Amino acid sequence: MQTSSRDDRNNRQFNQMKITLLTIGQTDDPWLRDAIGAYMQRINRYTGFGIHHIPTPKKWNSLSAVQRKEQEGKLLLEQMQESDFVVLLDEKGKVFNSVQFAGFIQERMNRSTRKLMFIVGGPWGFSPEVYRKAQMKLSLSAMTFSHQMVRLFFTEQLYRAFTILKNEPYHNG
């Protein structure tokens, strides 16, 4: 069912919380960018949502894994505000099913969270400083996915969470 722009405005008023997915580097594959973009449009019917890509630093390949993690950490921390609720997408994080994830989103809205930031780190994880800043770690699966695919899976699950909260049919499809 298509919604009108008035319905879209009403849904966004349902939630004043802004959600950001923060990543290192761009999404390379055009088909992934298209799919992520489609879910972004859908999510924005419910809340403000955006993906912020931090450019990969110059001379990246000449850095060791430890140096990369340190450099990424500094870049990620620069994007965070003190009031942000920061969730790291991390393989050792809490595991939710889709309904539980929707419940988490609802809880953050109920607590009047203004900005909810989910972060995809690099392949070596997060720096200790980033771990200290985060309020939560969330695992999308026990399986390992490329950082490119995580972006798609996350945006789909975020869209699904809002359809669950609004009791819309997508969740059962």
GUDO-501611 format. One record per residue (C-alpha): residue in three letters; z, y, x. Coordinates in Angstrom, 1 decimal, padded with zeros to 4 digits. Layout:
   code        Z        Y        X
    ALA        Z        Y        X
...
This chain:
   code        Z        Y        X
    MET    000.0    000.0    000.0
    GLN   -001.0    003.4    001.4
    THR    001.6    006.2    001.4
    SER    000.8    009.8    000.8
    SER    001.7    012.5    003.2
    ARG    004.5    013.5    000.8
    ASP    005.9    009.9    001.0
    ASP    005.6    010.1    004.8
    ARG    007.7    013.3    004.8
    ASN    010.3    011.7    002.5
    ASN    010.5    008.6    004.7
    ARG    011.0    010.8    007.8
    GLN    013.8    012.7    006.0
    PHE    015.3    009.2    005.5
    ASN    016.1    009.5    009.2
    GLN    016.4    012.5    011.4
    MET    017.0    010.4    014.5
    LYS    014.3    010.6    017.1
    ILE    013.4    007.4    019.0
    THR    011.8    007.3    022.4
    LEU    010.4    004.4    024.4
    LEU    010.6    005.5    028.1
    THR    008.4    003.5    030.5
    ILE    007.2    003.6    034.1
    GLY    003.4    003.9    034.4
    GLN    000.7    003.8    031.7
    THR   -000.4    001.0    029.5
    ASP   -003.6   -000.2    031.2
    ASP   -005.4   -002.3    028.7
    PRO   -007.3   -000.5    026.0
    TRP   -006.6   -003.1    023.3
    LEU   -002.8   -002.8    024.1
    ARG   -003.0    001.0    023.8
    ASP   -004.8    000.7    020.5
    ALA   -002.3   -001.8    019.1
    ILE    000.7    000.2    020.3
    GLY   -000.9    003.4    018.9
    ALA   -001.3    001.7    015.5
    TYR    002.4    000.8    015.4
    MET    003.4    004.3    016.6
    GLN    001.6    005.8    013.6
    ARG    003.3    003.5    011.2
    ILE    006.8    004.1    012.7
    ASN    006.3    007.9    012.5
    ARG    006.2    007.5    008.7
    TYR    009.9    006.8    009.0
    THR    011.2    008.7    012.0
    GLY    010.1    010.6    015.0
    PHE    008.9    008.1    017.6
    GLY    007.2    008.6    020.9
    ILE    006.4    006.8    024.1
    HIS    007.0    008.8    027.3
    HIS    005.3    007.3    030.4
    ILE    006.7    008.4    033.7
    PRO    003.8    008.4    036.2
    THR    004.1    005.9    039.0
    PRO    005.2    007.8    042.2
    LYS    002.7    008.3    045.0
    LYS    002.8    005.9    047.9
    TRP    004.4    003.4    045.5
    ASN    002.9    000.4    047.3
    SER    004.5    001.4    050.6
    LEU    008.0    001.2    049.2
    SER    010.3   -001.8    049.2
    ALA    011.6   -003.3    046.0
    VAL    014.9   -001.6    046.5
    GLN    013.3    001.7    047.2
    ARG    011.1    001.4    044.1
    LYS    014.1    000.6    042.0
    GLU    016.0    003.6    043.4
    GLN    013.0    005.9    042.9
    GLU    012.5    004.6    039.3
    GLY    016.1    005.2    038.6
    LYS    016.0    008.8    039.6
    LEU    012.9    009.4    037.5
    LEU    014.4    007.7    034.5
    LEU    017.7    009.6    034.8
    GLU    015.8    012.9    034.8
    GLN    014.5    012.1    031.3
    MET    017.9    011.4    029.8
    GLN    020.2    013.9    028.1
    GLU    023.9    013.5    027.9
    SER    023.8    013.1    024.2
    ASP    021.1    010.3    024.2
    PHE    022.1    006.8    023.1
    VAL    020.4    004.8    025.9
    VAL    019.4    001.2    025.5
    LEU    017.9   -000.7    028.4
    LEU    015.4   -003.4    027.6
    ASP    016.8   -006.0    029.9
    GLU    016.5   -009.8    030.1
    LYS    020.3   -010.0    030.3
    GLY    020.9   -007.9    027.2
    LYS    022.1   -008.7    023.7
    VAL    019.6   -010.7    021.7
    PHE    019.0   -009.8    018.0
    ASN    016.8   -011.3    015.4
    SER    014.7   -008.8    013.4
    VAL    017.2   -008.3    010.7
    GLN    020.0   -007.7    013.2
    PHE    017.8   -005.2    015.1
    ALA    017.2   -003.4    011.8
    GLY    021.0   -003.4    011.3
    PHE    021.4   -001.8    014.7
    ILE    018.9    000.9    013.9
    GLN    020.7    001.6    010.6
    GLU    024.0    001.7    012.4
    ARG    022.7    004.3    014.9
    MET    021.4    006.4    011.9
    ASN    024.8    006.1    010.1
    ARG    026.5    007.3    013.3
    SER    024.1    010.3    013.3
    THR    022.6    009.5    016.6
    ARG    020.1    012.3    017.3
    LYS    018.1    010.6    020.0
    LEU    017.9    006.9    020.6
    MET    016.1    006.1    023.9
    PHE    014.9    002.6    024.8
    ILE    013.9    002.1    028.4
    VAL    011.5   -000.4    030.0
    GLY    012.2   -000.6    033.7
    GLY    010.1   -001.8    036.5
    PRO    009.7   -005.5    037.6
    TRP    012.9   -005.3    039.7
    GLY    015.2   -004.1    037.0
    PHE    017.2   -000.9    036.9
    SER    019.1    001.0    039.5
    PRO    022.9    000.8    039.3
    GLU    023.0    004.5    038.2
    VAL    020.7    003.7    035.2
    TYR    022.9    000.7    034.2
    ARG    025.9    003.0    034.3
    LYS    024.2    005.6    032.1
    ALA    023.2    003.1    029.4
    GLN    025.3    002.3    026.4
    MET    023.6   -001.0    025.7
    LYS    021.3   -003.6    027.0
    LEU    018.9   -005.4    024.7
    SER    016.8   -008.5    025.4
    LEU    013.6   -009.0    023.4
    SER    013.4   -012.7    024.3
    ALA    014.7   -015.3    026.7
    MET    011.1   -015.5    027.8
    THR    009.6   -013.1    030.4
    PHE    006.8   -010.8    029.4
    SER    004.7   -008.3    031.3
    HIS    006.0   -004.7    031.1
    GLN    002.7   -003.9    029.3
    MET    003.3   -006.5    026.6
    VAL    007.0   -005.5    026.1
    ARG    005.7   -002.1    024.9
    LEU    003.7   -003.8    022.2
    PHE    006.4   -006.2    021.2
    PHE    009.0   -003.5    021.0
    THR    006.9   -001.1    018.9
    GLU    006.1   -004.0    016.5
    GLN    009.8   -004.9    016.1
    LEU    010.7   -001.2    015.6
    TYR    008.2   -000.9    012.8
    ARG    009.4   -004.2    011.4
    ALA    013.0   -002.9    011.5
    PHE    012.1    000.1    009.3
    THR    010.2   -002.0    006.8
    ILE    013.3   -004.2    006.5
    LEU    015.5   -001.1    006.0
    LYS    013.1    000.2    003.3
    ASN    012.7   -003.3    001.8
    GLU    009.0   -003.2    002.2
    PRO    006.8   -006.3    002.2
    TYR    005.6   -006.3    005.9
    HIS    008.7   -008.1    007.1
    ASN    007.9   -011.2    005.0
    GLY    004.2   -011.2    005.9
